[in-house]
Amino acid sequence: MKKLLNDPGDAVADALAGLAAAHPGLRVDVAERVVYRATMTPGKVGLVSGGGSGHEPLHAGFVGYGMLDAACPGEVFTSPVPDQIVQATTAGHGGAGVVHIVKNYTGDVLNFELAAELCAEEGVEVASVLVDDDVAVQDSLYTAGRRGTGATLFVEKIAGALAEAGAPLAEVAATAQLVNGRSRSFGVALSSCTVPSAGKATFALPADQVELGIGIHGEPGRSRAGMGTARELAGLAMDAVHGDLPLEGDLLVLVNGMGGTPLLELYVIFAEVEAYIRGKGARVSRSLVGSYVTSLDMQGFSVSVCRLTDELERLWDAPVETPGLRWGR
């Protein structure tokens, strides 16, 4: 294993120290594994999310104006513990309640539920929104039901913009749920990822095969297939998305790298995705191409699609300033 690390056991702490050094506008508690906005807005609904590390810039990289107020990264591919989530929620509470944005993985769901209960006992109102956009499989090694993947970014950005505008807790939570309901994702892996503590690939994938419907922790997808062209692989992903949520109207589209895929290749995939969508009579109204919801060093891509409304499009366009996403300020 060749990794740019010191001690693999310190990978998350060392990365958070680097995040703090690179972005002094954030407050980073390395010991407790919590990242906050430097300045909180009193009276604003707070947004808090978190999950295992290894998916950067998700979630800590999306803390800032227009998105999250706090995030709690767990160890690599491991849920944050309830105490972390409570600390993040307390920090993100400006007096108007807090929305928890939770990817549908068993550990995340259980720990966020417990943290919400503990916060309620202290008088902090919490509304939880579950992200389960992945159409690849119904149940996996990590979930009961669909996994939460690329649409997490959509939920955090759009709900964050609404919270920034001063909307109440119930409206922010309902909009977050709406975005999740209008979004679908599907991923393709060309290689496994390598967890630092393990020091070897999570699974074996022959050079001439790809994993269809991969999860962001390296868990298996729905099937394996022979390596194809970008057009063929994009078509397989879009067939899965379109089969579950027909493509129509104006769409927000994320072509996401899994951590080890060059941007050149992601743009090749995006061209095929856009042509596919056009062929269905729909339109890419807003787009994002890059590595935003990753799986360490995995080679591959995922596609996430959200059916926009005028209001959702306006909220997507609203200013945002975080380490991982910024425009309009």
ROMARSE-42460 format. One record per residue: x, y, z of N, C-alpha, C in turn; residue in one letter. Coordinates in pm, whole numbers, plus 50000, padded with zeros to 5 digits. Example, Ala and Ser with C-alpha at 12.3 -4.5 7.8 and 13.67 -1.06 7.14 Angstrom:
// residues 2
513194943150780512304955050780513204967050780a512854977550708513674989450714512905000350787s
END
This chain:
// residues 329
500844988050000500005000050000500875012450000m500655021349905501325034249901500285045049929k500425051550044499495062050085500285073750141k499765085850124500395097750180499895099750323l500405091150413499975090950552501195090650643l500955093650770501945091250873501645077450932n500905077051039500405064451095498975062551042d498665050950977497305048850926496225050851033p496545047851156495575049651264495265064151295g496135073151250495935087451275495435094751152d494995087451050494655093750922493575104350936a492505101451011491405110951023491845123251102v492525121251214492985132551295493955141351216a494875135051144495835142851066495145150650955d494135144550892493395151350785492615163250841a492015161650959491285172651021492225184051060l493425180651104494405191051134494755198651007a494875191650896495135198250769493975206850724g492745202050745491555209950712491545222950790l491865222150918491895234151002492955243950954a494125238850916495205247550871494875254050737a494185246550650493875251650516492685261050515a491795259650614490555267550614490345273650752h491055284450782490945290550914489565296350943p488705297150841487335301650864486465291150930g486985279050944486275268351015486865266651154l486035261451245486545257051374486575241751371r487725236051398487885221551390488365216351526v487545208051587487925201351711488475187651672d489785186951659490425174651611490215163251710v490315166151839490195155751941488805149551942a487775158051930486395153151936485815149951799e486575153151693486155150151556484855157451518r484855170651537483705178851499484215191251427v483525194951317483875206751239482675216251242v482935229151274481865238951287482145250851195y481085258451169481285271751114481975280551218r482785289551173483445298651267482445308151330a481425312251253480415321451303479025315651279t478285313851386476925308951376475935320551369m474795318351307473775328651293472655326051392t472485334551492471385332451589470035332651519p469145323551562467805323151507467655315451377g468765310251324468715302551200468605287751230k467825280551151467795265951162469195260451133v469655251651218470975245651199470885233051115g471935230751036472045218350957473275210851002l473095198251036474185189851085474155176651010v475325172150967475425159150904476745152650946s476985140950897478205133850932478145119650882g479225112650900479335098850855480785094650861g481055083050809482425078350808483325087150722g484595088050761485565095050677485895086350556s486595092350461486925085250338486065089250221g485075098350247484165102850141484395117550106h485515123050143485765137350130485595142349985e485025154649970484795164750074483555162650162p482645153550128481555150250218482145145450352l481705149850466480735160150497481425172950545h482565171450607483235182950668483555193850566a483795189950443484095199650339482895207650294g481725204650346480515212050311479985220050430f480845222850526480495231650638480825245950598v479835254750609480055268650575478785275250529g478895287750487477735295650447476955288550336y475655287150356474795281250254474685266250259g475405259750350475285245150362475235241350510m476145233350556476085228050692476615237950796l476065236850916476605244351029477655236351103d477525223251101478505214751168478465200751106a479585193851115479685180051067480555172151162a480275159251170481045150651259481545138551180c482825138251144483385126951071483795115551165p483335103451133483775091851208485105086851156g485555075651208486725069251150486385064851007e487375060050933487145056550793486035046250781v484995049850705483835041350677483125036850805f483185045050910482575041651038481745053451086t480545050851131479655061551175480265069551289s479975082651295480325090251416479525084951534p480075086651652479405081751773478405092251820v477425088251903476405097851947476965110352014p478025109052093478585120852160479075131252059d479675126751950480095136051846478895143451787q477865135851758476675141551695475995151451788i475935148151917475365157452015476175170352019v477495169352019478335181252023478115189851898q478055183251781477825190551657476455197251657a475445190251709474085195551711473985207451806t474615206251921474605217252017475275229651958t476375227451888477095238651827476285244851714a475545236751641474785241651526473425247151562g473065246751688471745251251732471755266151757h471015273451676470945287951692469655292451756g468865282951807467615286251873466375282851793g466565278551667465405275551581465305260751546a466055252351615466035238151587467135234151490g467315221151475468405215651393467865204351306v468265204351180467965193351090469175184051084v468965171351112469985161151091469815155250951h470845155650871470825149350738471625136550749i470935125250735471505112250768471475103050646v472625098150605472655088150498472155074850553k471455067350471470825055150519471825043550528n472605044050634473455032850674473135029950819y473105017250854472565013250984473225020451100t474555021151101475255027851210474915042651218g474885049351104474525063451102473125065651156d472175057651109470775059251149470625057451300v471195046851354471055044151498471715054951582l472925059051544473645068851626473025082751617n472535086651500471855099451489470535099251565f469825087951564468575086951641468835088851790e469865082051841470185083251983470595097552016l471415103551929471845117351953470665126851953a469705124851863468525133451859467725132451988a467615120352041466915118452168467615125752282e468945124752285469715131552390469585146752377l469575151652255469425166052234468035170852274c467015162952246465655166552284465525167952435a466225159252508466205160152654466795173252704e467665179352622468275192052658467545203952596e466375201252537465565212052484465885216352342g466675208452269467005211552129466095203452038v465275210251960464365203351868465135198851745e465015185951712465745180251599464765173651503v464905176751375464165169751269465185161951187a464925149251164465865140651092465365137750952s466265138750855465955135750716466885124750669v466305113950619467075102450572467305103450422l468545101750379468885101850237469065087350192v468255083350092468315069450043468085069249892d469005075549821468835078049677469355067149586d470145057749637470835047949553469865037249502d469725036249370468785026549313469405012849290v470685011349321471394999149283470864986749355a470714987749485470284976149564469314980749672v468444971749713467494975049819468124973749956q468914963349978469614961250104471074958050073d471974962250162473394959550140474024955250271s475354953950272476054950250393475864960650503l475544972950464475504983950559474094989050587y473094984750511471794991350521470634981650529t469524987250578468204981350556467494991350467a467314987850342466774997350245467885003350160g467535013250083468475019249989469545027550061r470725027750000471835035250055471715050150023r472335058350107472435072550082473765075650016g473735082049900474985084549827475025099049777t475155100949645475435114149590474375124649616g473115120849630472075130749654472215137549789a473065132149876473325138850003473805153149979t474635154949878475115168349842473935177249802l473025172149722471845180049681471055184449803f470815175249894470015178150013470705188750099v472005187050121472725196450207472765210450145e472965211150014473055224349949471685231449946k470655224549904469355230949888468725234050023i468775224650117468255227550251469085238350319a470375238350293471235248550352470885262450304g470575263650176470175276750122468875281550183a467935272250202466645276050261466805280250406l467635272950480467895276650619468575290250627a469485292850535470195305650532469235317150510e468145314450437467145324750408466185327050524a466325319050632465515321250751464255312950759g464125302550677462935294050682462875286450813a461665283050860461515275650985461895260950970p462045254251084462525240551089461685231151004l460375231651016459515222250944459675223950793a459815236250746459955238750602461305233850551e462365236250627463695231550586463715216350578v463155209650680463135195050681462285189650566a461125195750541460265191050434460925192750298a461645203550278462335205750150463465195750134t464175192950241465235182850234464655169250195a463515165750252462865153150217462385153250072q461905164650027461465165849887462625163549792l463765169449821464945167649734465345152949729v465365146449844465705132249845464715124249761n463435127249775462405119849701462485121849551g463045133049507463135136049365464505132649307r465325125449385466705122549343466965107549339s467815103649244468255089749232469725089449191r470425078749232471855077349202472195062949167s473305061549094473835048249061475335049649037f476115040149090477575040849080478175028749010g479345031048952480105020648882481545021148930v482105009748970483495009149015484365002048913a485525007948885486545001648801487594994548884l487664998349013488624992149104488074992949245s488684985549334488334986249475488974998549538s488555001649659489265011449740490155004049841c491065011449903491995005750000491845013250132t491285006850231491135012950363492505013350431v492945025050480494305026150535494625015850643p493685013250733493975003850841494094989450792s493474986450678493554972850623494804970950538a495174981250465496394980550386496284972450259g495074968750221494884961150098493504964150042k493304960349917492024963049850490884956249924a489734963249928488564957949997488004945649927t488044945649793487574934049718488414932549592f488374920749535489134917849413488234919849292a488714927449196487964930049074488894927948956l488634917748874489504915048759489634927348670p490764928548602491064940248521490054942448410a489414931748365488484933148252487034934048297d486784936748429485414937448478485184950248558q483914953948571483504965148655482404960448748v482254967548858481184964648954480074974848931e478874970248902477744978948875476924980849002l476674993349037475874996249156476664995749284g477924999849276478804999249394478335008949501i478605005449627478355014649738479575022949768g479405033449846480525042549872481475037349979i481215025650034482155019250127482865007450062h482695005849932483294994349865482424981949872g481194983349923480334971649928479844967949789e479504955449767479164950749632477934957749575p477844957649442476694963149374475724952149336g474994954449229473984944749188474554933849098r475674936949028476234926948938477604931548892s478314922348823479564925848756479354924248606r480144931948532480044931448387481414933748328a481554930748201482804933348133483044948348119g484324952148119484684966148102484184970947966m483474982147965482934987347840483435001347813g482915007547712483245021347681482535030747779t482945043447779482265053347863480785054047828a480475053447699479075054147657478285042247712r478875030447705478175018547754477965019047905e478995023047979478885023248125477935034348171l478015045948107477085056648141475645052348110a475465045248000474135040447963473575030848066g474415021948118473965012548221473515020048347l474315030048387473955037848505472655045548483a472525051648366471335059748341470095051248319m470255039448263469115030248253468555027048392d469465025048488469035021848624468305033748688a468845045748667468205057648722466845060148656v466835059948524465615062748449464535052248476h464975039748498464015029148527463315030848660g463945038348751463365040248883462665053748896d463195063848828462605077248830462705082948688l461645082048610461715086348470462275100448456p463185102048363463835114848339462905124048262l462585135348323461675144848257461925158648312e461615168648231461735182548274463175186948291g463375196648380464695202148409465355194048520d466605190348498467305181348591468575187748644l468855184848770470155187448831470935174448825l472145174848768472905162648746474305163948805v474675154248886476025153148940476695140848880l477805142948808478695131948771479855132548868v479925122748954480795122749071481915112549058n483125116749084484245107449088484335100649222g484775088149222484815080449346486125082249424m487005090849374488245093749445489495091449363g489435082149267490625078849188490425080649040g489435088649001489095090148860489485104148810t490275105148705490655118348653489455126248606p489555139448620488475148148576488225146848427l489265144448349489095142348205488085131348178l488195120248251487285108948230485875112248278e485775120048385484445123748435483715132548334l484435141248265483785149248162483365140748042y484145130348011483705121047907482385114547946v482305110248073481055104348122479915114448119i480205126948160479135136848163478565139148023f479425139447921478935141347785477965130247746a478255117947788477365106847756476065107547836e476175111847962474985113248046474065124147989v474645135347950473835146147895473145141947766e473855134447681473255129747556472115119947585a472305111447685471265101847725470015109347771y470215119347856469085127047910468355134247797i469115140347707468505147247593467685137547510r468195125347497467485115247420466175110947481g466005113347610464745110247678463785122147679k464205133147616463345144847611463435153847732g464405151447818464615159747937465805169047912a466125177348011467175187247994468025188448119r469345189048102470245191948213470215207148236v469555211148342469445225448372470595230348459s471035221948552472165225148640473045212648650r474355214748659475255203148660476445205648750s477045194648791478255194848873479075182648835l480355184748807481245173848767482495174548854v482825163648921484015163149006483855152749114g484835152049202484825142049310484315148649438s483085145649474482415152049587481965142149694y481615130049654481175119549748481995107249712v483155105949773484155096549726484215083849811t485025074749766485285062249837486785059849837s487495068649912488955068249919489565069149780l490255058649738490995058949611490325050649501d489045047649518488355039349419488315046249283m488545038749178488335043549043486895040349003q486225050248945484855048248903484085061248909g482795060348897481955072348897480565068748947f479835079048987478405077549013477685089048945s476425086748915475565097148858474395099148953v474145111748989472985115349070472155125348993s470835123248994469905131648919468795136049013v468455149049008467315154249083466375161448987c465105158048995464105165148913463785178348981r464165189248914464065202648973462655208448962l462335217149055461245226649043461895240449034t461115250649003461665264248998462285268049133d461615264349242462115267849374463405260349407e463445247449376464665239749403465835245049321l465565249049199466625254649115467135267849174e466225276049223466625288749285467485286349408r467115276549488467885273449608469245267449574l469305259449468470595254149424471525265449381w470975275549315471775286749265472205296449375d471595295749492471895305249599473365304349640a473935315149689475365315249724475745304549825p476945299549810477495289449901478995291749913v479515289850033480955291550054481435281350157e481945270250106482495259550188483805255050124t484615247050194485845242050132485585234050004p484475226749999484235217649888483305222949781g482575233749809481595238949714481445253849738l481585261849632481435276349652481075283149522r480115291949529479775300949418478895312249472w478855323349399477895333949425478245343649535g479425342449597479785352149703481105358749668r
END
